[in-house]
Amino acid sequence: MEENQTAKPKLKHDTKFQIVKQSDGDEKSTMARKVYMDYNATTPLEPDVIQAVTEALQEAWGNPSSSYAAGQKAKKLIDTARLNVAMMVGGRPEDIIFTSGGTEANNLVFHSAVNHFQEIQKLGQNCLKEDSNGLADTLPHLISSGVEHDSVRLPLEHLMKQRVAEATFIPVSKVSGQAEVYDVMSAVRPNTCLVSIMMANNETGVLMPISELSRRIKILNQKRVASGLPWILIHTDAAQALGKVRVDVQELGVDYLTIVGHKFYAPRIGALYVRGPGLSTPVYPMLFGGGQERNFRPGTENTPMISGLGKAAEMVSQHWEQYEAHMRKVRDYLEEQLEAAFGKENIHFNSHFPGSERLPNTCNVSILGPELKGRAVLARCRHLLASVGAACHSDLGDRPSPVLLSSGIPCAVAQNALRLSVGRHTTKQDVDLIVEDLKQAVSQLETPEHLVGN
């Protein structure tokens, strides 16, 4: 067996993930090197997170509801993880509900908002009567933006299709790339019960004005309550923001916040922050079972994944400022090198919107030219691993990203888009390699076919 192992080079996964190389010193190893720049799609697990998951698998395999040692070990790990996740977003442990991921968390928000509105109608509370407000038998109304992740857009469209709710999708500004506060407020109706706007866009990286929006809605809510109208709840999907910028639910002023582990080096599991679940803020379970998660999300807890989520959250709380500074430095260097390689007149940064802040790791860029569609460029790259946009839109083919079109990017430019998102461990050397990689890919595409191979 040892002979078989030494007969071929041993592959090593670099803990930084963006590099895969031969460990035997082979000079050809550079050719196999891959630079991962799709961290907005998913992230690898940090070694400390892997260790936390492994230890939970080995030592905390018991049912957390059991009284014996292995069960109590599992319960303690879950309690610790809940505390760490809460601290990461500035909430309390009792405000955290573990879910299978961001999609479930988002669906739980919409399910709760709709059911709460319906229950208010049924009970005749808040004066929802035909003779006072004209809201009896009306559908709940939800507001979102036109650039949301599919886990927000599709559930809302489903509610509309089933005639369970009404929804308004606010277009983002073609100047700022943001869902403007004025436009959201202008869409509010008497039957509006929820506003859901992502904290950061997954393709452009643009940060949305959540704090200002929350402040304006809370002022409006005071007037609505006095008039007997339903309170408007506020939700933000913070999947892309966590681990990259400061996320504090007190500053954001939201009632719900979606947490997605695999975006910040944790396992594919998630959580939902709820401000006072079941007390200050309604939560209506979609599942019914053994009573776990205070009946909000029953089912025997996935202890190893929850433990991994907690460890990753702890690392974010401790190091997010260093993560942010490093990613911003490397991202800015990437954009400088792209400009130097292709010329300012030959590239367009689709993530640059004057006056708008964006994620420190995100560069959405188009290399201009009729033959330089994003997928074609990536297909000819030997080292770069990236995408043309959101993974949930991978079935679009060469059609441009709806998010970019909605943000005012011309179709011919949007077709050439590359979403390059750096990570905690991406280096300037990685940037240098992929810029050269892009240059050779572009050269291939711009070379007439009859000259290829000559």
Secondary structure, DSSP 8 states (H G I E B T S, - for coil): -HHHHHHS--EEE-TTSS-EEESS--TTHHHH--EE-BTTT-----HHHHHHHHHHHHH--S-TT-SSHHHHHHHHHHHHHHHHHHHHHT--GGGEEEESSHHHHHHHHHHHHHHHHHHHHHHTGGG--TTTTS-TT---EEEEETT--HHHHHHHHHHHHTTS-EEEEE---TTTSS--HHHHHHT--TTEEEEE--SB-TTT-BB--HHHHHHHHHHHHHHHHHTT----EEEEE-TTTTTTS---HHHHT-SEEEEEGGGTTS-S-EEEEESSBTTTB----S--SS-TGGGTS-S---HHHHHHHHHHHHHHHHHHHHHHHHHHHHHHHHHHHHHHHH-GGGEEETT--TT--B-TTEEEEEE-STT--HHHHHHT-SSEE-BSS-GGGGGGTTS--HHHHHTT--HHHHTTEEEEE--TT--HHHHHHHHHHHHHHHHHHHS-GGGTT-
